[in-house]
Amino acid sequence: MPRPKKCRRVCGLPACREFGPRGAGCAGEAVTLGLDEYEAVRLIDLEGLQQEQAAAQMGVARTTVQAMYIAARRKLADCIVNGKMLRIEGGDVQVCEKHAACPRRGCCARQRCQKHPPES
C-alpha cells in the first residue's frame, strides 16, 4: 500500500487556470498541472527560492519539491513544444487565506488540508 500524500501548503490559487496556443488550435488532450506543481514553479522560478526554502514553505521534503518541479517543467515543455492546452487544478493542498495581506510574501497560515478536485 503506497504512503498517503502529504498535504502541501499553497499561498494562493492562480488567477488564470487555463492557457493554450492561439490560432491553429491545440494538439491532443490538455495537460493538467497540479496546484502543488504550480506552487513549486512559482516559488523556485518566480520568487527565486532554493528548493530547500520552497520545501519549507510548502511543508514537504526537498526531494518532494524537486520531484514536483521536474514534473511541472516536463508538463510545461510538453505544452509549449506540442501546442497543448494547460490546465492548473487539483491536488491535496491547503491554501493560505492571508496571502494578500502578508507583509513578507509567501507566508502560509496553518490550515486543514483541502482536496481541490479538477473542475468539470
N, C-alpha and C positions, 0 to 999 in steps of 0.2 A: 504494500500500500504506500503510495507516494506521500511525502510530507505535505501538509497543507501550506498554501502560500501565505506568507506574512503580509499583513496589511501595510500598504505604502502610503506615506504622507505626501499629499499634493497641495501646493499652495493656491491653486485656483484652476478652474476649468477654462479651456481655451475659448476665446470669443468666437472664432470660426472653427467649425468642426469638419468641414469638407473642403477639399482642394482638388483641382483637376486641370487637365490641359484645356486650353481654349481652342476653338476652331474645329479641326477634323474629328474630334471625338476621342473616346477612350478605348484603349485596347484591353479586353478581358475584364475580369472582375475587379472590384475595388479592393484596395489593400487597407486593412484595419490596423491602426496604430493605437495601442492601449494607452490609457491616461498615464500609467506609470512610465511607459516608454517615452511619451511626450514630455513628462516632467524631467526625465533623465537628460534628454536632449536640451531642454530649456536650461537646466542648471549647468550642464557642462559646456555647451556651445554658446549660449546666450549670456548667462551670468558669469561664465569663466571660472566656475568652481572645479577643483580637482575631484576625482572620483570618490576619494575618502570623505571630502566635505559634502558632496552630493548625497552619499550614503548616509551620513549622519543626519542630514536634513530630512531625508525620506524615511529614516528609521529602519534601514536594512543594511546588510553587509556590503562592503565594497565590491565583492565578487558578483553580488546580485545586480548592483548598479552597472557594472561592466557588461554583464550579460544582456541587460535591458538596453543599454546604449548600443551595443553591437547589433542586436536585433532591430532596433529602431533605425539605425543607419542603413542596414540592408533593405528594410522596407522603403525608406525614403529614396534610396538609389533605384529600386525597382520601379517606383512611381515615376521618377524623372526619366530614366532611360527607356522604359517601356510605355510611357504615356498612360499610366493608370491613375484612376481616382484614388485619393487618400481620404480615409475617414478616421477621425480621432474619437474613440469611445471605448467604454468597457473597462473592467478591472476591479480588483478589490482595493479600493483606495479610501483614504479619509481626506476630505477637502477642508482646508483652513478657511473659516468664515471671516477671519480678521486680517486677511492679506491686504485688502485695500487700505486699511488704517495702520499697517505695520510700519514703524519708523525705520526698521532695518530690514529691508526687502527680504522676504523669504522665511519669515517666522511662521511656524505652524502650531496652532493650538492643539492640545491633545484632545482628540475626539474619538468616538467609537467608529470602527471601520464600517463603511457602507459599500455594498456591491453596486456598481454602476453598470447595469446591463447595456448591451448595444441597443441603440434606439432603432425602432422599427419604422 
